[in-house]
Amino acid sequence: MCDGANANNCVERAAVTRGGCNAHARRKLVEALRCGDTRAIEGLELFARIFHIDAESKRAAETLEQRLVRRQRESAPIVAELKAWVQARRRDVEPKSPLGKAVRYIDQQWSRLTHS
């Protein structure tokens, strides 16, 4: 996993699938909220729910297979909500605002963020 920086594109050029980092995506929303855009709160709440599921899986000492099942069962619906939220914000947020940049980053990184 890594962030969406262009410097990391070499991984994909080497024919390796690169996973994205949800913490980096979330951090962009935190920056938007710190700049006063409370519209970022809904996205942050969705990430919190996703992270909580992974934390519960870790606390339960689940195997990778068990984690995958849990993610498919519990996280997938929230991830779908996040995708819908991102798509809606792409239409109604100023593109050069901190929230607009955060939403664009998440949208552009979506396939990496959701790679299993």
Residue frames as qw, qx, qy, qz and C-alpha x, y, z in Angstrom:
[[0.000, 0.889, 0.457, 0.000, 0.00, 0.00, 0.00],
 [0.407, -0.149, 0.010, 0.901, 1.13, 3.51, -0.70],
 [0.193, 0.668, 0.267, -0.667, -0.20, 6.95, -1.36],
 [0.637, 0.662, 0.393, 0.031, -1.20, 8.27, -4.76],
 [0.117, -0.805, 0.327, 0.482, 2.02, 10.18, -5.45],
 [0.729, 0.630, -0.202, -0.177, 3.24, 9.92, -9.03],
 [0.027, 0.653, -0.753, 0.076, 6.62, 8.74, -7.73],
 [0.556, -0.129, 0.783, -0.247, 4.91, 5.46, -6.81],
 [0.767, 0.471, -0.043, -0.433, 3.74, 4.79, -10.37],
 [0.246, 0.544, -0.795, -0.102, 6.91, 2.76, -10.94],
 [0.433, -0.072, 0.844, -0.307, 5.26, -0.02, -8.95],
 [0.712, 0.469, 0.373, -0.366, 2.48, -0.29, -11.52],
 [0.486, 0.713, -0.428, -0.270, 4.90, 0.02, -14.43],
 [0.025, -0.413, 0.909, -0.054, 6.62, -3.06, -13.02],
 [0.596, -0.115, -0.660, -0.443, 3.30, -4.91, -13.56],
 [0.254, -0.189, -0.813, 0.489, 2.58, -5.06, -9.84],
 [0.271, -0.727, -0.494, -0.392, -0.82, -4.09, -8.52],
 [0.203, 0.191, -0.422, 0.862, -0.52, -1.17, -6.15],
 [0.306, -0.667, -0.676, 0.060, -2.94, -0.87, -3.29],
 [0.004, 0.684, -0.006, 0.730, -3.96, 2.56, -2.09],
 [0.311, -0.102, -0.673, 0.663, -3.97, 3.86, 1.46],
 [0.252, -0.744, -0.562, -0.259, -7.29, 4.78, 3.06],
 [0.471, -0.644, -0.250, 0.549, -5.45, 6.69, 5.79],
 [0.278, -0.110, 0.274, 0.914, -4.00, 9.02, 3.14],
 [0.103, -0.490, -0.609, -0.616, -7.43, 9.48, 1.60],
 [0.421, -0.739, -0.514, 0.107, -8.96, 10.19, 5.01],
 [0.468, -0.401, -0.094, 0.782, -6.19, 12.65, 5.82],
 [0.119, 0.231, 0.385, 0.885, -7.23, 14.82, 2.87],
 [0.341, -0.675, -0.543, -0.365, -10.73, 15.06, 4.35],
 [0.553, -0.601, -0.331, 0.473, -9.24, 15.99, 7.73],
 [0.342, -0.093, 0.136, 0.925, -7.35, 18.82, 6.02],
 [0.118, -0.471, -0.496, -0.719, -10.60, 20.05, 4.45],
 [0.497, -0.710, -0.499, -0.018, -12.35, 19.98, 7.83],
 [0.540, -0.431, -0.164, 0.704, -9.45, 21.86, 9.45],
 [0.159, 0.105, 0.282, 0.940, -9.94, 24.53, 6.78],
 [0.296, 0.191, 0.363, -0.863, -13.51, 24.86, 8.03],
 [0.534, 0.078, -0.527, -0.657, -15.42, 22.78, 5.49],
 [0.517, -0.136, 0.691, -0.487, -17.85, 20.78, 7.63],
 [0.830, 0.314, -0.158, -0.433, -19.10, 18.95, 4.54],
 [0.415, 0.453, -0.785, 0.075, -16.07, 16.68, 5.03],
 [0.446, -0.298, 0.665, -0.520, -17.56, 15.26, 8.24],
 [0.896, 0.154, 0.136, -0.393, -19.81, 12.77, 6.44],
 [0.741, 0.490, -0.456, 0.055, -16.86, 11.30, 4.54],
 [0.057, 0.504, -0.728, 0.461, -14.81, 11.14, 7.74],
 [0.678, -0.165, 0.479, -0.533, -17.63, 9.31, 9.50],
 [0.925, 0.291, -0.122, -0.212, -17.73, 6.73, 6.71],
 [0.518, 0.519, -0.621, 0.277, -13.98, 6.17, 6.97],
 [0.294, -0.427, 0.647, -0.559, -14.33, 5.86, 10.77],
 [0.874, -0.004, 0.243, -0.420, -16.90, 3.10, 10.33],
 [0.841, 0.426, -0.332, 0.022, -14.62, 1.26, 7.88],
 [0.253, 0.552, -0.659, 0.443, -11.59, 1.62, 10.18],
 [0.577, -0.340, 0.490, -0.558, -13.65, 0.43, 13.16],
 [0.963, 0.129, -0.015, -0.235, -14.49, -2.80, 11.35],
 [0.687, 0.474, -0.480, 0.272, -10.80, -3.44, 10.66],
 [0.106, -0.533, 0.606, -0.581, -9.95, -2.66, 14.29],
 [0.812, -0.185, 0.307, -0.461, -12.54, -5.18, 15.49],
 [0.927, 0.303, -0.221, -0.020, -11.06, -7.76, 13.14],
 [0.397, 0.554, -0.582, 0.444, -7.59, -7.10, 14.50],
 [0.422, -0.440, 0.525, -0.594, -8.84, -7.32, 18.12],
 [0.925, -0.014, 0.188, -0.331, -10.41, -10.67, 17.27],
 [0.326, -0.506, 0.751, 0.271, -7.05, -11.84, 15.87],
 [0.821, 0.436, 0.274, -0.247, -8.74, -12.93, 12.66],
 [0.629, -0.063, 0.565, 0.530, -6.82, -14.62, 9.88],
 [0.031, 0.266, -0.394, -0.879, -6.49, -12.92, 6.49],
 [0.158, -0.272, -0.845, -0.433, -9.30, -15.09, 5.18],
 [0.192, -0.629, -0.692, 0.299, -11.55, -14.17, 8.10],
 [0.090, -0.515, -0.046, 0.851, -10.75, -10.49, 7.61],
 [0.074, 0.028, -0.626, -0.776, -11.69, -10.73, 3.95],
 [0.202, -0.483, -0.837, -0.160, -15.04, -12.32, 4.84],
 [0.192, -0.653, -0.466, 0.565, -15.69, -9.62, 7.46],
 [0.054, -0.371, 0.216, 0.901, -14.77, -6.86, 5.02],
 [0.128, -0.169, -0.749, -0.628, -17.05, -8.29, 2.35],
 [0.266, -0.570, -0.777, 0.019, -19.89, -8.63, 4.82],
 [0.288, -0.762, -0.393, 0.426, -19.52, -5.46, 6.90],
 [0.248, -0.512, 0.175, 0.804, -17.27, -2.98, 5.09],
 [0.253, 0.217, 0.690, 0.643, -18.50, -3.41, 1.51],
 [0.001, 0.797, 0.587, 0.144, -21.85, -1.64, 2.12],
 [0.279, -0.842, -0.073, 0.455, -20.05, 1.28, 3.79],
 [0.382, -0.246, 0.502, 0.736, -17.53, 1.45, 0.96],
 [0.183, 0.522, 0.689, 0.469, -20.49, 1.68, -1.44],
 [0.155, -0.906, -0.365, 0.148, -21.86, 4.57, 0.66],
 [0.389, -0.623, 0.211, 0.645, -18.47, 6.27, 0.50],
 [0.342, 0.111, 0.634, 0.685, -18.36, 5.90, -3.28],
 [0.042, 0.755, 0.600, 0.262, -21.84, 7.43, -3.58],
 [0.296, -0.865, -0.157, 0.373, -20.80, 10.28, -1.27],
 [0.413, -0.367, 0.403, 0.729, -17.66, 10.95, -3.34],
 [0.251, 0.372, 0.674, 0.587, -19.65, 10.96, -6.59],
 [0.088, -0.872, -0.480, -0.042, -22.21, 13.38, -5.13],
 [0.362, -0.782, 0.034, 0.507, -19.49, 15.70, -3.83],
 [0.455, -0.030, 0.507, 0.731, -17.72, 15.69, -7.20],
 [0.127, 0.626, 0.594, 0.489, -20.86, 17.34, -8.56],
 [0.224, -0.894, -0.319, -0.223, -21.41, 19.94, -5.85],
 [0.595, -0.667, 0.027, 0.447, -18.03, 20.86, -4.33],
 [0.247, 0.926, -0.245, -0.144, -15.74, 23.57, -5.64],
 [0.934, 0.254, -0.167, 0.186, -12.94, 21.62, -7.42],
 [0.478, 0.518, -0.387, 0.595, -10.05, 23.73, -6.12],
 [0.522, -0.675, 0.213, -0.477, -11.28, 23.90, -2.53],
 [0.146, -0.435, 0.860, -0.226, -9.60, 21.65, 0.07],
 [0.686, 0.118, 0.625, -0.352, -12.69, 19.40, 0.04],
 [0.734, 0.608, -0.087, -0.290, -12.75, 19.39, -3.74],
 [0.294, 0.635, -0.714, 0.021, -9.12, 18.28, -3.81],
 [0.387, -0.240, 0.832, -0.317, -9.81, 15.59, -1.20],
 [0.768, 0.327, 0.403, -0.375, -12.79, 14.25, -3.11],
 [0.633, 0.669, -0.337, -0.196, -10.88, 14.27, -6.40],
 [0.018, 0.540, -0.832, 0.124, -7.99, 12.39, -4.75],
 [0.563, -0.019, 0.756, -0.334, -10.32, 9.71, -3.38],
 [0.766, 0.516, 0.163, -0.347, -12.09, 9.39, -6.73],
 [0.490, 0.701, -0.508, -0.105, -8.84, 9.12, -8.68],
 [0.010, -0.437, 0.872, -0.219, -7.45, 6.57, -6.21],
 [0.785, -0.099, 0.191, -0.581, -10.67, 4.56, -5.94],
 [0.911, 0.205, -0.343, -0.106, -9.50, 1.41, -7.74],
 [0.434, 0.383, -0.664, 0.473, -6.34, 1.36, -5.60],
 [0.325, -0.328, 0.499, -0.733, -8.24, 2.07, -2.37],
 [0.831, -0.022, 0.217, -0.511, -10.67, -0.76, -3.01],
 [0.618, 0.403, -0.669, -0.085, -8.18, -3.29, -4.36],
 [0.810, -0.446, 0.271, -0.266, -8.32, -6.51, -2.38]]
